[in-house]
Amino acid sequence: MRQLEIFVAVGRLENVSNAARELNLSQSATSTALGEFERQFGCQMFDRVGKTLQLNTLGRRLLPRAAALIDQAAEIEALLEGREGFGALHIGATLTIGNYLATILISQFMQQHPESRVKLDVHNTATVVQQVADYALDLGLIEGESHHPELEVESWVADELVVFAGPDHPLAKRGSASVEELLAEPWILREHGSGTRETFDHAFRPHRPRLNIRLELEHTEAIKRAVESGLGIGCISRLALREAFRRGSLAPIEVPALDLRRQFHFVWHKQKYQTPGMREFLALCRGMTANVQRSDEIELPYIP
């Protein structure tokens, strides 16, 4: 099992040094164990290119099965030792979900299962999808689409982007705008690779060459601050703007001609063993959105 654990770590990271750090082993011990594992069965799992290791066909076939076996072994060990909780759970979430939903869900999960250990990574959709595909994450909560052939994708809840500006902006005072009027404005947008940017670009596909994009930022809060300061107009999830609209620090601009709807999704590897912790966390997520039509209707704790 230890050899399989080392193989999975090296297979995910494709680097012995990084795998050794993750496993709290020396580089030489990790390299030796990997070599013994291959010699024991008289086969190679990696193509070695200089200092880089790349999974070969056999290694790619073995990786998901080995990762699933390790998860099952950990579950059996916890059961035999009488430990409560669901062990470790590594979740990835995109920015809007990570900032506004995932932390609340993890808090609830930890309150119900205090012996469990949960780690949350927040990145854009492209990064989360790749990390789930590489077995670096157990589960991803994403705002964009995923067509990765090795991943299972399940719709979670509807979401909608909204164009917004500072409350004194002429279009915000009117409350609506045409696409032509929006093309004359400077924009503050999320970066390429984010689900938010993907939805925005799809809605503006016929007009993208005419867009005046002043800034591209990786963080939703930075976009809100930039728009508040008058640098331009933005377009992010209504969920992320709910409190700003309530306070009046930002204002929506409705654009009936644009379709800014999208879905939040769960993603996990098709061949990954679904641990009880994963199943419990997914059930908690589904319960949070069971009675709402859209993400900004979810009841969240008020933060002044």
C-alpha angles and dihedrals in degrees: 000000000000090000090050090049090053091046091052093049093048091043092053096044098030087214128095095206094053091045091051091053091049092050095041091239132126117260091242093051091050093048092046093050091049092050092048090050092055093044092049090063097030095238142100124238096184140050108223115218108176106299092340124098119204123187112246124210093280092046093051090051092048099045100075093043092048092047091050092049092052091051091050092047091052090050092051092047092052091049093050092047091050093239117160126218130045102279120230123355122184114197130183122201135180119241103269094041092042095050100039109025115013097061091053092047092049091049090054091045092051092047090053094041107027094171092061124096118218128186122192125200118189118204139135121285096264092054095046092049092051092047091051089049089050093050090243088122131041094209138006129209107198140179098203136059125277125200096169106146094221097052133086112221124198126182114240114176138337119258134183134206120221132200111235143176142175113296093251095054111115093234091048091051089052091044097219142054144185122243089250091057091050092052089062092057129086112245134217107201144171118262126266111274094044121112090230092057091046091056092044093050091048092052092048096039097124091045104039096109089059097049116116102216109187100173139012114200133181097216130067094213091053090054091051092050092047092051092045089055091055100251093131145297127297143200122214138134120308086227091064092048100045097101094039089054090048092051092044095234089122132022134208124244110204116214109189092186093063128076105214097163122125142155134249111226142196116225130189135158113274092226097042117113109243105229121209087253092057092048092048093049092048089051089052091051092049090048092054092058100033096110103034133086097204138021097250089060092064112114108241132177110271114248112190 
